[in-house]
Amino acid sequence: MDKIVRITQLSDNETDFAFWKNVSHTERLTQLEKIRQEFNGWKYGAEQRFQRVYTIIERP
């Protein structure tokens, strides 16, 4: 993906909508996953992994 920089006004939200409207569903989900991973890296300081779950059972 090429990096593109555009300077716009904060009140100009229509360009964002028009851009994402023209992007395929697969690419939208791919970009959303990248954003989610970056956020988790910033917030938790590590890559998100599966949670360990322990269950203690009593045997008769």
C-alpha distance matrix in Angstrom:
0.0 3.8 6.5 9.2 12.8 15.5 19.1 20.9 24.0 24.2 26.2 23.5 22.0 21.7 18.5 16.8 18.6 17.8 14.0 14.3 16.9 14.8 12.1 13.5 15.5 13.8 10.4 12.6 14.5 11.6 10.6 14.4 15.1 12.8 14.7 17.9 17.6 17.0 20.0 22.1 21.5 22.6 25.5 26.9 25.8 24.9 22.9 24.4 26.6 29.3 32.3 35.5 38.3 41.9 44.8 48.4 50.8 54.6 56.4 59.9
3.8 0.0 3.8 6.3 9.9 12.9 16.5 18.7 22.1 22.8 25.0 22.2 21.3 21.1 17.6 16.4 18.8 17.8 14.1 15.2 17.9 15.8 13.8 15.9 18.3 17.0 13.5 15.2 17.5 14.9 13.2 16.8 17.9 15.3 16.6 20.1 19.9 18.6 21.5 24.0 23.1 23.7 26.8 28.5 27.2 26.7 25.1 26.9 29.4 32.2 35.1 38.4 41.2 44.9 47.8 51.3 53.9 57.7 59.6 63.1
6.5 3.8 0.0 3.8 6.8 10.2 13.5 16.0 19.3 19.9 22.4 19.9 19.3 19.7 16.2 15.0 17.9 17.4 13.8 15.1 18.3 16.7 15.0 17.5 19.5 18.6 14.8 15.7 18.0 15.7 13.1 16.3 17.7 14.7 15.3 19.0 18.9 17.0 19.6 22.4 21.4 21.5 24.6 26.7 25.4 25.4 24.3 26.1 29.0 32.0 34.6 38.0 40.8 44.4 47.4 50.9 53.7 57.4 59.5 63.1
9.2 6.3 3.8 0.0 3.8 6.7 10.2 12.7 16.2 17.3 19.6 17.0 16.8 17.0 13.4 12.9 16.1 15.2 12.0 14.1 17.1 15.7 14.8 17.9 20.1 19.9 16.1 16.5 19.3 17.6 14.8 17.7 19.7 17.1 16.9 20.7 21.2 19.2 21.2 24.4 23.8 23.4 26.3 28.7 27.7 28.1 27.1 28.7 31.7 34.6 37.1 40.5 43.2 46.9 49.8 53.3 56.1 59.8 62.0 65.5
12.8 9.9 6.8 3.8 0.0 3.8 6.8 9.7 13.2 14.5 17.1 14.9 15.3 16.2 12.8 12.6 16.2 15.8 13.2 15.4 18.4 17.7 17.1 20.5 22.4 22.5 18.8 18.5 21.3 19.9 16.7 19.0 21.2 18.5 17.7 21.5 22.1 19.7 21.2 24.7 24.0 23.0 25.8 28.6 27.7 28.5 28.0 29.6 32.9 35.8 38.0 41.5 44.2 47.8 50.7 54.2 57.0 60.7 63.1 66.6
15.5 12.9 10.2 6.7 3.8 0.0 3.8 6.3 10.0 11.9 14.1 11.7 12.8 13.6 10.3 11.0 14.6 14.1 12.3 15.0 17.6 17.2 17.5 21.1 23.1 23.8 20.2 19.5 22.6 21.8 18.4 20.4 23.1 20.8 19.5 23.2 24.4 22.0 23.0 26.7 26.4 25.1 27.6 30.6 30.0 31.1 30.6 31.9 35.2 38.1 40.0 43.6 46.1 49.8 52.6 56.0 58.8 62.5 65.0 68.4
19.1 16.5 13.5 10.2 6.8 3.8 0.0 3.8 7.1 9.5 12.0 10.4 12.4 13.8 11.3 12.2 15.8 15.9 14.7 17.3 19.8 19.9 20.4 24.1 25.8 26.7 23.2 22.1 25.0 24.4 20.9 22.4 25.2 22.9 21.1 24.6 26.0 23.3 23.9 27.6 27.4 25.6 27.9 31.2 30.8 32.2 32.1 33.4 36.9 39.7 41.4 45.0 47.4 51.0 53.8 57.2 60.0 63.7 66.3 69.7
20.9 18.7 16.0 12.7 9.7 6.3 3.8 0.0 3.8 6.5 8.4 6.8 9.2 10.8 9.1 10.4 13.7 14.0 13.7 16.2 18.4 19.1 20.0 23.7 25.2 26.6 23.4 21.8 24.8 24.8 21.3 22.3 25.4 23.7 21.5 24.8 26.7 24.2 24.3 28.1 28.4 26.5 28.4 31.8 31.8 33.3 33.1 34.0 37.5 40.0 41.6 45.3 47.4 51.1 53.6 57.0 59.8 63.4 66.1 69.4
24.0 22.1 19.3 16.2 13.2 10.0 7.1 3.8 0.0 3.8 5.4 5.4 8.5 10.8 10.4 11.6 14.3 15.4 15.7 17.8 19.7 21.0 22.1 25.7 26.8 28.5 25.5 23.4 26.3 26.7 23.1 23.5 26.8 25.3 22.7 25.7 27.9 25.4 24.9 28.7 29.2 27.1 28.6 32.2 32.5 34.3 34.2 34.9 38.4 40.8 42.1 45.8 47.7 51.3 53.8 57.1 59.9 63.4 66.2 69.4
24.2 22.8 19.9 17.3 14.5 11.9 9.5 6.5 3.8 0.0 3.8 5.4 7.1 10.5 10.8 10.9 13.4 15.3 15.7 17.0 19.1 21.0 21.7 25.0 25.6 27.4 24.6 22.1 24.6 25.3 21.7 21.5 24.8 23.6 20.6 23.2 25.7 23.3 22.4 26.1 26.9 24.7 25.8 29.4 30.1 32.0 32.0 32.4 35.9 38.2 39.2 42.9 44.7 48.3 50.6 53.9 56.7 60.1 63.0 66.2
26.2 25.0 22.4 19.6 17.1 14.1 12.0 8.4 5.4 3.8 0.0 3.8 5.9 8.8 10.3 11.0 12.6 14.5 15.8 17.1 18.5 20.7 22.0 25.3 25.8 28.0 25.5 22.8 25.5 26.6 23.3 22.9 26.4 25.7 22.8 25.2 28.0 26.0 24.9 28.5 29.7 27.6 28.4 32.0 33.0 34.7 34.5 34.6 38.0 40.1 41.0 44.7 46.3 49.9 52.0 55.3 57.9 61.4 64.3 67.3
23.5 22.2 19.9 17.0 14.9 11.7 10.4 6.8 5.4 5.4 3.8 0.0 3.8 5.7 6.6 8.2 9.9 11.1 12.4 14.3 15.5 17.3 18.9 22.3 23.3 25.5 23.0 20.6 23.6 24.7 21.4 21.5 25.1 24.4 21.9 24.6 27.3 25.5 24.8 28.5 29.6 27.9 29.0 32.5 33.3 34.7 34.1 34.3 37.6 39.7 40.9 44.7 46.4 50.0 52.2 55.7 58.2 61.8 64.5 67.6
22.0 21.3 19.3 16.8 15.3 12.8 12.4 9.2 8.5 7.1 5.9 3.8 0.0 3.8 5.5 5.6 6.7 8.9 10.3 11.3 12.6 14.9 16.2 19.4 20.0 22.4 20.1 17.4 20.3 21.7 18.6 18.4 22.1 21.7 19.2 21.7 24.6 23.2 22.5 26.0 27.5 26.0 26.9 30.3 31.3 32.4 31.6 31.5 34.7 36.6 37.9 41.6 43.2 46.9 49.0 52.5 54.9 58.5 61.1 64.2
21.7 21.1 19.7 17.0 16.2 13.6 13.8 10.8 10.8 10.5 8.8 5.7 3.8 0.0 3.8 5.4 5.1 6.1 8.5 10.1 10.4 12.6 14.6 17.8 18.8 21.5 19.4 17.0 20.3 21.8 19.1 19.3 23.0 22.9 20.9 23.4 26.3 25.3 24.9 28.3 29.8 28.7 29.7 32.9 33.9 34.7 33.5 33.4 36.3 38.1 39.6 43.4 44.9 48.6 50.6 54.2 56.5 60.1 62.6 65.6
18.5 17.6 16.2 13.4 12.8 10.3 11.3 9.1 10.4 10.8 10.3 6.6 5.5 3.8 0.0 3.8 5.4 5.1 6.1 8.7 9.8 10.9 12.7 16.3 17.8 20.1 17.5 15.7 19.2 20.1 17.3 18.1 21.7 21.2 19.5 22.5 25.0 23.7 23.9 27.3 28.4 27.5 29.0 32.1 32.6 33.3 32.2 32.3 35.3 37.3 39.1 42.9 44.7 48.4 50.7 54.3 56.6 60.3 62.7 65.9
16.8 16.4 15.0 12.9 12.6 11.0 12.2 10.4 11.6 10.9 11.0 8.2 5.6 5.4 3.8 0.0 3.8 5.5 5.1 6.3 8.4 10.2 11.0 14.3 15.3 17.4 14.8 12.5 15.8 16.8 13.9 14.4 18.1 17.7 15.9 18.7 21.4 20.3 20.3 23.7 25.0 24.2 25.5 28.5 29.2 29.8 28.6 28.6 31.6 33.5 35.3 39.1 40.9 44.6 46.9 50.5 52.8 56.5 58.9 62.1
18.6 18.8 17.9 16.1 16.2 14.6 15.8 13.7 14.3 13.4 12.6 9.9 6.7 5.1 5.4 3.8 0.0 3.8 5.4 5.3 5.9 8.7 10.2 13.1 13.8 16.5 14.7 12.1 15.3 17.1 14.8 14.9 18.6 18.9 17.3 19.7 22.6 22.1 21.9 25.0 26.7 26.2 27.2 30.0 31.1 31.4 29.9 29.5 32.2 33.8 35.6 39.3 40.8 44.6 46.6 50.2 52.4 56.0 58.4 61.4
17.8 17.8 17.4 15.2 15.8 14.1 15.9 14.0 15.4 15.3 14.5 11.1 8.9 6.1 5.1 5.5 3.8 0.0 3.8 5.6 5.1 6.5 9.0 12.3 13.9 16.6 14.7 13.0 16.6 18.0 16.0 16.8 20.4 20.6 19.5 22.1 24.7 24.2 24.5 27.7 29.1 28.8 30.1 32.8 33.6 33.7 32.0 31.8 34.4 36.1 38.1 41.9 43.5 47.2 49.3 52.9 55.1 58.7 61.0 64.0
14.0 14.1 13.8 12.0 13.2 12.3 14.7 13.7 15.7 15.7 15.8 12.4 10.3 8.5 6.1 5.1 5.4 3.8 0.0 3.8 5.4 5.5 6.7 10.4 12.4 14.4 11.9 10.6 14.4 15.2 13.0 14.5 17.9 17.6 16.9 19.8 22.0 21.5 22.2 25.3 26.4 26.3 27.9 30.5 31.0 31.0 29.2 29.3 32.0 33.8 36.1 39.8 41.6 45.4 47.6 51.3 53.5 57.3 59.4 62.6
14.3 15.2 15.1 14.1 15.4 15.0 17.3 16.2 17.8 17.0 17.1 14.3 11.3 10.1 8.7 6.3 5.3 5.6 3.8 0.0 3.8 5.3 5.1 8.1 9.2 11.5 9.4 7.4 11.0 12.4 10.6 11.5 15.0 15.3 14.7 17.1 19.6 19.6 20.1 22.9 24.5 24.6 25.9 28.3 29.1 28.9 26.9 26.6 29.1 30.7 32.9 36.6 38.3 42.1 44.2 47.9 50.0 53.7 55.9 59.0
16.9 17.9 18.3 17.1 18.4 17.6 19.8 18.4 19.7 19.1 18.5 15.5 12.6 10.4 9.8 8.4 5.9 5.1 5.4 3.8 0.0 3.8 5.6 7.9 9.2 12.3 11.1 9.4 12.8 14.8 13.6 14.3 17.7 18.5 18.0 20.1 22.8 23.1 23.5 26.1 27.8 28.1 29.2 31.5 32.5 32.1 30.0 29.4 31.6 33.0 35.1 38.8 40.3 44.0 45.9 49.6 51.5 55.2 57.3 60.3
14.8 15.8 16.7 15.7 17.7 17.2 19.9 19.1 21.0 21.0 20.7 17.3 14.9 12.6 10.9 10.2 8.7 6.5 5.5 5.3 3.8 0.0 3.8 6.6 9.3 11.7 10.3 9.9 13.5 14.7 13.8 15.4 18.4 18.9 19.0 21.4 23.6 23.8 24.8 27.4 28.8 29.3 30.8 32.9 33.4 32.9 30.6 30.4 32.5 34.0 36.5 40.1 41.7 45.5 47.5 51.3 53.2 56.9 58.8 61.9
12.1 13.8 15.0 14.8 17.1 17.5 20.4 20.0 22.1 21.7 22.0 18.9 16.2 14.6 12.7 11.0 10.2 9.0 6.7 5.1 5.6 3.8 0.0 3.8 6.6 8.3 6.4 6.6 10.1 10.9 10.4 12.3 15.0 15.4 16.0 18.4 20.3 20.8 22.0 24.4 25.6 26.5 28.0 29.9 30.4 29.6 27.1 27.0 29.0 30.5 33.1 36.7 38.5 42.3 44.4 48.1 50.1 53.9 55.7 58.9
13.5 15.9 17.5 17.9 20.5 21.1 24.1 23.7 25.7 25.0 25.3 22.3 19.4 17.8 16.3 14.3 13.1 12.3 10.4 8.1 7.9 6.6 3.8 0.0 3.8 5.4 5.3 6.3 8.8 9.9 10.8 12.4 14.4 15.6 16.7 18.5 20.2 21.4 22.7 24.6 26.0 27.3 28.7 30.1 30.7 29.5 26.7 26.2 27.8 29.0 31.8 35.2 36.8 40.5 42.5 46.3 48.1 51.8 53.5 56.6
15.5 18.3 19.5 20.1 22.4 23.1 25.8 25.2 26.8 25.6 25.8 23.3 20.0 18.8 17.8 15.3 13.8 13.9 12.4 9.2 9.2 9.3 6.6 3.8 0.0 3.8 5.5 5.1 6.3 8.6 10.0 10.5 12.4 14.4 15.4 16.4 18.5 20.1 21.1 22.6 24.4 25.9 26.8 28.1 29.1 27.7 24.8 23.9 25.3 26.2 28.8 32.2 33.6 37.3 39.1 42.9 44.6 48.3 50.0 53.1
13.8 17.0 18.6 19.9 22.5 23.8 26.7 26.6 28.5 27.4 28.0 25.5 22.4 21.5 20.1 17.4 16.5 16.6 14.4 11.5 12.3 11.7 8.3 5.4 3.8 0.0 3.8 5.4 5.2 6.2 8.7 9.9 10.7 12.5 14.4 15.3 16.6 18.6 20.1 21.2 22.7 24.6 25.8 26.7 27.3 25.6 22.5 21.8 23.0 24.0 26.9 30.2 31.9 35.6 37.6 41.3 43.1 46.8 48.4 51.6
10.4 13.5 14.8 16.1 18.8 20.2 23.2 23.4 25.5 24.6 25.5 23.0 20.1 19.4 17.5 14.8 14.7 14.7 11.9 9.4 11.1 10.3 6.4 5.3 5.5 3.8 0.0 3.8 5.4 4.9 6.1 8.5 9.8 10.6 12.4 14.2 15.4 16.6 18.4 20.0 21.1 22.8 24.3 25.5 25.8 24.5 21.7 21.5 23.2 24.8 27.7 31.1 33.1 36.8 39.1 42.8 44.8 48.6 50.3 53.6
12.6 15.2 15.7 16.5 18.5 19.5 22.1 21.8 23.4 22.1 22.8 20.6 17.4 17.0 15.7 12.5 12.1 13.0 10.6 7.4 9.4 9.9 6.6 6.3 5.1 5.4 3.8 0.0 3.8 5.4 5.2 6.1 8.6 10.0 10.6 12.3 14.3 15.5 16.5 18.4 20.0 21.2 22.4 24.0 24.7 23.7 21.2 20.6 22.6 24.1 26.6 30.2 32.0 35.7 37.9 41.7 43.7 47.5 49.4 52.7
14.5 17.5 18.0 19.3 21.3 22.6 25.0 24.8 26.3 24.6 25.5 23.6 20.3 20.3 19.2 15.8 15.3 16.6 14.4 11.0 12.8 13.5 10.1 8.8 6.3 5.2 5.4 3.8 0.0 3.8 5.4 4.9 6.1 8.6 9.8 10.4 12.3 14.2 15.2 16.4 18.3 20.0 20.8 21.9 22.9 21.5 18.6 17.7 19.3 20.6 23.1 26.7 28.4 32.1 34.3 38.1 40.1 43.8 45.7 49.0
11.6 14.9 15.7 17.6 19.9 21.8 24.4 24.8 26.7 25.3 26.6 24.7 21.7 21.8 20.1 16.8 17.1 18.0 15.2 12.4 14.8 14.7 10.9 9.9 8.6 6.2 4.9 5.4 3.8 0.0 3.8 5.5 5.2 6.4 8.8 9.9 10.7 12.5 14.4 15.5 16.7 18.7 20.1 21.0 21.3 19.7 16.8 16.6 18.3 20.0 22.9 26.4 28.5 32.3 34.7 38.4 40.6 44.4 46.2 49.6
10.6 13.2 13.1 14.8 16.7 18.4 20.9 21.3 23.1 21.7 23.3 21.4 18.6 19.1 17.3 13.9 14.8 16.0 13.0 10.6 13.6 13.8 10.4 10.8 10.0 8.7 6.1 5.2 5.4 3.8 0.0 3.8 5.4 5.0 6.3 8.6 9.9 10.6 12.4 14.3 15.4 16.7 18.3 19.8 20.1 19.2 16.8 16.9 19.3 21.4 24.0 27.6 29.8 33.6 36.2 39.8 42.2 46.0 48.0 51.4
14.4 16.8 16.3 17.7 19.0 20.4 22.4 22.3 23.5 21.5 22.9 21.5 18.4 19.3 18.1 14.4 14.9 16.8 14.5 11.5 14.3 15.4 12.3 12.4 10.5 9.9 8.5 6.1 4.9 5.5 3.8 0.0 3.8 5.4 5.1 6.2 8.7 9.9 10.6 12.3 14.2 15.4 16.4 17.9 18.9 18.1 15.8 15.2 17.6 19.4 21.6 25.3 27.3 31.1 33.5 37.2 39.6 43.3 45.5 48.8
15.1 17.9 17.7 19.7 21.2 23.1 25.2 25.4 26.8 24.8 26.4 25.1 22.1 23.0 21.7 18.1 18.6 20.4 17.9 15.0 17.7 18.4 15.0 14.4 12.4 10.7 9.8 8.6 6.1 5.2 5.4 3.8 0.0 3.8 5.4 5.0 6.2 8.6 9.8 10.6 12.3 14.3 15.2 16.0 16.8 15.4 12.6 12.0 14.2 16.1 18.6 22.2 24.4 28.2 30.8 34.4 36.9 40.6 42.7 46.1
12.8 15.3 14.7 17.1 18.5 20.8 22.9 23.7 25.3 23.6 25.7 24.4 21.7 22.9 21.2 17.7 18.9 20.6 17.6 15.3 18.5 18.9 15.4 15.6 14.4 12.5 10.6 10.0 8.6 6.4 5.0 5.4 3.8 0.0 3.8 5.4 5.2 6.2 8.6 10.0 10.6 12.4 14.2 15.3 15.3 14.2 11.8 12.4 15.0 17.7 20.2 23.7 26.3 30.0 32.8 36.4 39.0 42.8 44.9 48.4
14.7 16.6 15.3 16.9 17.7 19.5 21.1 21.5 22.7 20.6 22.8 21.9 19.2 20.9 19.5 15.9 17.3 19.5 16.9 14.7 18.0 19.0 16.0 16.7 15.4 14.4 12.4 10.6 9.8 8.8 6.3 5.1 5.4 3.8 0.0 3.8 5.5 5.1 6.1 8.6 9.8 10.6 12.1 14.0 14.5 14.2 12.7 12.9 16.1 18.7 20.6 24.3 26.7 30.4 33.2 36.7 39.4 43.1 45.5 49.0
17.9 20.1 19.0 20.7 21.5 23.2 24.6 24.8 25.7 23.2 25.2 24.6 21.7 23.4 22.5 18.7 19.7 22.1 19.8 17.1 20.1 21.4 18.4 18.5 16.4 15.3 14.2 12.3 10.4 9.9 8.6 6.2 5.0 5.4 3.8 0.0 3.8 5.5 5.2 6.2 8.6 10.0 10.5 11.8 13.0 12.4 10.6 9.9 13.0 15.3 17.0 20.7 23.0 26.7 29.4 32.9 35.7 39.4 41.8 45.2
17.6 19.9 18.9 21.2 22.1 24.4 26.0 26.7 27.9 25.7 28.0 27.3 24.6 26.3 25.0 21.4 22.6 24.7 22.0 19.6 22.8 23.6 20.3 20.2 18.5 16.6 15.4 14.3 12.3 10.7 9.9 8.7 6.2 5.2 5.5 3.8 0.0 3.8 5.5 5.2 6.2 8.7 9.9 10.3 10.7 9.4 7.3 7.6 10.9 13.8 15.9 19.4 22.1 25.7 28.8 32.2 35.1 38.8 41.0 44.6
17.0 18.6 17.0 19.2 19.7 22.0 23.3 24.2 25.4 23.3 26.0 25.5 23.2 25.3 23.7 20.3 22.1 24.2 21.5 19.6 23.1 23.8 20.8 21.4 20.1 18.6 16.6 15.5 14.2 12.5 10.6 9.9 8.6 6.2 5.1 5.5 3.8 0.0 3.8 5.5 5.0 6.3 8.6 10.0 9.7 9.7 8.9 10.2 13.8 16.9 18.7 22.1 24.9 28.4 31.6 34.9 37.9 41.5 44.0 47.5
20.0 21.5 19.6 21.2 21.2 23.0 23.9 24.3 24.9 22.4 24.9 24.8 22.5 24.9 23.9 20.3 21.9 24.5 22.2 20.1 23.5 24.8 22.0 22.7 21.1 20.1 18.4 16.5 15.2 14.4 12.4 10.6 9.8 8.6 6.1 5.2 5.5 3.8 0.0 3.8 5.4 5.2 6.0 8.3 9.3 10.1 9.9 10.3 14.0 16.8 17.8 21.3 23.9 27.4 30.3 33.5 36.6 40.2 42.9 46.4
22.1 24.0 22.4 24.4 24.7 26.7 27.6 28.1 28.7 26.1 28.5 28.5 26.0 28.3 27.3 23.7 25.0 27.7 25.3 22.9 26.1 27.4 24.4 24.6 22.6 21.2 20.0 18.4 16.4 15.5 14.3 12.3 10.6 10.0 8.6 6.2 5.2 5.5 3.8 0.0 3.8 5.5 5.1 5.6 7.1 7.2 6.9 6.8 10.5 13.3 14.2 17.7 20.3 23.7 26.8 30.0 33.1 36.7 39.3 42.9
21.5 23.1 21.4 23.8 24.0 26.4 27.4 28.4 29.2 26.9 29.7 29.6 27.5 29.8 28.4 25.0 26.7 29.1 26.4 24.5 27.8 28.8 25.6 26.0 24.4 22.7 21.1 20.0 18.3 16.7 15.4 14.2 12.3 10.6 9.8 8.6 6.2 5.0 5.4 3.8 0.0 3.8 5.6 5.5 4.7 5.1 5.9 7.7 11.4 14.8 15.9 19.0 22.0 25.3 28.6 31.6 34.9 38.4 40.9 44.6
22.6 23.7 21.5 23.4 23.0 25.1 25.6 26.5 27.1 24.7 27.6 27.9 26.0 28.7 27.5 24.2 26.2 28.8 26.3 24.6 28.1 29.3 26.5 27.3 25.9 24.6 22.8 21.2 20.0 18.7 16.7 15.4 14.3 12.4 10.6 10.0 8.7 6.3 5.2 5.5 3.8 0.0 3.8 5.8 5.4 7.8 9.5 11.1 14.7 17.9 18.5 21.6 24.4 27.5 30.8 33.7 37.0 40.5 43.2 46.8
25.5 26.8 24.6 26.3 25.8 27.6 27.9 28.4 28.6 25.8 28.4 29.0 26.9 29.7 29.0 25.5 27.2 30.1 27.9 25.9 29.2 30.8 28.0 28.7 26.8 25.8 24.3 22.4 20.8 20.1 18.3 16.4 15.2 14.2 12.1 10.5 9.9 8.6 6.0 5.1 5.6 3.8 0.0 3.8 5.9 8.3 10.1 10.5 14.0 16.6 16.6 19.6 22.1 25.1 28.2 31.0 34.4 37.8 40.7 44.1
26.9 28.5 26.7 28.7 28.6 30.6 31.2 31.8 32.2 29.4 32.0 32.5 30.3 32.9 32.1 28.5 30.0 32.8 30.5 28.3 31.5 32.9 29.9 30.1 28.1 26.7 25.5 24.0 21.9 21.0 19.8 17.9 16.0 15.3 14.0 11.8 10.3 10.0 8.3 5.6 5.5 5.8 3.8 0.0 3.8 5.5 7.9 8.2 11.3 13.9 13.7 16.4 19.2 22.1 25.3 28.1 31.5 34.9 37.7 41.2
25.8 27.2 25.4 27.7 27.7 30.0 30.8 31.8 32.5 30.1 33.0 33.3 31.3 33.9 32.6 29.2 31.1 33.6 31.0 29.1 32.5 33.4 30.4 30.7 29.1 27.3 25.8 24.7 22.9 21.3 20.1 18.9 16.8 15.3 14.5 13.0 10.7 9.7 9.3 7.1 4.7 5.4 5.9 3.8 0.0 3.8 7.2 9.2 12.1 15.3 15.7 18.1 21.2 24.0 27.5 30.2 33.6 37.0 39.6 43.2
24.9 26.7 25.4 28.1 28.5 31.1 32.2 33.3 34.3 32.0 34.7 34.7 32.4 34.7 33.3 29.8 31.4 33.7 31.0 28.9 32.1 32.9 29.6 29.5 27.7 25.6 24.5 23.7 21.5 19.7 19.2 18.1 15.4 14.2 14.2 12.4 9.4 9.7 10.1 7.2 5.1 7.8 8.3 5.5 3.8 0.0 3.8 6.3 8.9 12.4 13.3 15.7 19.1 22.0 25.5 28.3 31.7 35.1 37.5 41.2
22.9 25.1 24.3 27.1 28.0 30.6 32.1 33.1 34.2 32.0 34.5 34.1 31.6 33.5 32.2 28.6 29.9 32.0 29.2 26.9 30.0 30.6 27.1 26.7 24.8 22.5 21.7 21.2 18.6 16.8 16.8 15.8 12.6 11.8 12.7 10.6 7.3 8.9 9.9 6.9 5.9 9.5 10.1 7.9 7.2 3.8 0.0 3.8 6.4 10.1 12.0 14.7 18.1 21.3 24.7 27.8 31.0 34.5 36.7 40.4
24.4 26.9 26.1 28.7 29.6 31.9 33.4 34.0 34.9 32.4 34.6 34.3 31.5 33.4 32.3 28.6 29.5 31.8 29.3 26.6 29.4 30.4 27.0 26.2 23.9 21.8 21.5 20.6 17.7 16.6 16.9 15.2 12.0 12.4 12.9 9.9 7.6 10.2 10.3 6.8 7.7 11.1 10.5 8.2 9.2 6.3 3.8 0.0 3.8 7.0 8.8 12.0 15.1 18.5 21.8 25.1 28.1 31.7 34.0 37.6
26.6 29.4 29.0 31.7 32.9 35.2 36.9 37.5 38.4 35.9 38.0 37.6 34.7 36.3 35.3 31.6 32.2 34.4 32.0 29.1 31.6 32.5 29.0 27.8 25.3 23.0 23.2 22.6 19.3 18.3 19.3 17.6 14.2 15.0 16.1 13.0 10.9 13.8 14.0 10.5 11.4 14.7 14.0 11.3 12.1 8.9 6.4 3.8 0.0 3.8 6.4 9.1 12.4 15.7 19.0 22.3 25.2 28.8 30.9 34.6
29.3 32.2 32.0 34.6 35.8 38.1 39.7 40.0 40.8 38.2 40.1 39.7 36.6 38.1 37.3 33.5 33.8 36.1 33.8 30.7 33.0 34.0 30.5 29.0 26.2 24.0 24.8 24.1 20.6 20.0 21.4 19.4 16.1 17.7 18.7 15.3 13.8 16.9 16.8 13.3 14.8 17.9 16.6 13.9 15.3 12.4 10.1 7.0 3.8 0.0 3.8 6.4 9.2 12.7 15.7 19.2 21.8 25.6 27.5 31.2
32.3 35.1 34.6 37.1 38.0 40.0 41.4 41.6 42.1 39.2 41.0 40.9 37.9 39.6 39.1 35.3 35.6 38.1 36.1 32.9 35.1 36.5 33.1 31.8 28.8 26.9 27.7 26.6 23.1 22.9 24.0 21.6 18.6 20.2 20.6 17.0 15.9 18.7 17.8 14.2 15.9 18.5 16.6 13.7 15.7 13.3 12.0 8.8 6.4 3.8 0.0 3.8 6.3 9.9 13.0 16.3 19.3 22.9 25.3 28.9
35.5 38.4 38.0 40.5 41.5 43.6 45.0 45.3 45.8 42.9 44.7 44.7 41.6 43.4 42.9 39.1 39.3 41.9 39.8 36.6 38.8 40.1 36.7 35.2 32.2 30.2 31.1 30.2 26.7 26.4 27.6 25.3 22.2 23.7 24.3 20.7 19.4 22.1 21.3 17.7 19.0 21.6 19.6 16.4 18.1 15.7 14.7 12.0 9.1 6.4 3.8 0.0 3.8 6.6 10.1 13.2 16.3 19.8 22.1 25.8
38.3 41.2 40.8 43.2 44.2 46.1 47.4 47.4 47.7 44.7 46.3 46.4 43.2 44.9 44.7 40.9 40.8 43.5 41.6 38.3 40.3 41.7 38.5 36.8 33.6 31.9 33.1 32.0 28.4 28.5 29.8 27.3 24.4 26.3 26.7 23.0 22.1 24.9 23.9 20.3 22.0 24.4 22.1 19.2 21.2 19.1 18.1 15.1 12.4 9.2 6.3 3.8 0.0 3.8 6.7 10.1 13.0 16.7 19.0 22.6
41.9 44.9 44.4 46.9 47.8 49.8 51.0 51.1 51.3 48.3 49.9 50.0 46.9 48.6 48.4 44.6 44.6 47.2 45.4 42.1 44.0 45.5 42.3 40.5 37.3 35.6 36.8 35.7 32.1 32.3 33.6 31.1 28.2 30.0 30.4 26.7 25.7 28.4 27.4 23.7 25.3 27.5 25.1 22.1 24.0 22.0 21.3 18.5 15.7 12.7 9.9 6.6 3.8 0.0 3.8 6.6 9.7 13.3 15.7 19.3
44.8 47.8 47.4 49.8 50.7 52.6 53.8 53.6 53.8 50.6 52.0 52.2 49.0 50.6 50.7 46.9 46.6 49.3 47.6 44.2 45.9 47.5 44.4 42.5 39.1 37.6 39.1 37.9 34.3 34.7 36.2 33.5 30.8 32.8 33.2 29.4 28.8 31.6 30.3 26.8 28.6 30.8 28.2 25.3 27.5 25.5 24.7 21.8 19.0 15.7 13.0 10.1 6.7 3.8 0.0 3.8 6.3 10.0 12.6 16.1
48.4 51.3 50.9 53.3 54.2 56.0 57.2 57.0 57.1 53.9 55.3 55.7 52.5 54.2 54.3 50.5 50.2 52.9 51.3 47.9 49.6 51.3 48.1 46.3 42.9 41.3 42.8 41.7 38.1 38.4 39.8 37.2 34.4 36.4 36.7 32.9 32.2 34.9 33.5 30.0 31.6 33.7 31.0 28.1 30.2 28.3 27.8 25.1 22.3 19.2 16.3 13.2 10.1 6.6 3.8 0.0 3.8 6.8 9.8 13.2
50.8 53.9 53.7 56.1 57.0 58.8 60.0 59.8 59.9 56.7 57.9 58.2 54.9 56.5 56.6 52.8 52.4 55.1 53.5 50.0 51.5 53.2 50.1 48.1 44.6 43.1 44.8 43.7 40.1 40.6 42.2 39.6 36.9 39.0 39.4 35.7 35.1 37.9 36.6 33.1 34.9 37.0 34.4 31.5 33.6 31.7 31.0 28.1 25.2 21.8 19.3 16.3 13.0 9.7 6.3 3.8 0.0 3.8 6.4 9.8
54.6 57.7 57.4 59.8 60.7 62.5 63.7 63.4 63.4 60.1 61.4 61.8 58.5 60.1 60.3 56.5 56.0 58.7 57.3 53.7 55.2 56.9 53.9 51.8 48.3 46.8 48.6 47.5 43.8 44.4 46.0 43.3 40.6 42.8 43.1 39.4 38.8 41.5 40.2 36.7 38.4 40.5 37.8 34.9 37.0 35.1 34.5 31.7 28.8 25.6 22.9 19.8 16.7 13.3 10.0 6.8 3.8 0.0 3.8 6.5
56.4 59.6 59.5 62.0 63.1 65.0 66.3 66.1 66.2 63.0 64.3 64.5 61.1 62.6 62.7 58.9 58.4 61.0 59.4 55.9 57.3 58.8 55.7 53.5 50.0 48.4 50.3 49.4 45.7 46.2 48.0 45.5 42.7 44.9 45.5 41.8 41.0 44.0 42.9 39.3 40.9 43.2 40.7 37.7 39.6 37.5 36.7 34.0 30.9 27.5 25.3 22.1 19.0 15.7 12.6 9.8 6.4 3.8 0.0 3.8
59.9 63.1 63.1 65.5 66.6 68.4 69.7 69.4 69.4 66.2 67.3 67.6 64.2 65.6 65.9 62.1 61.4 64.0 62.6 59.0 60.3 61.9 58.9 56.6 53.1 51.6 53.6 52.7 49.0 49.6 51.4 48.8 46.1 48.4 49.0 45.2 44.6 47.5 46.4 42.9 44.6 46.8 44.1 41.2 43.2 41.2 40.4 37.6 34.6 31.2 28.9 25.8 22.6 19.3 16.1 13.2 9.8 6.5 3.8 0.0
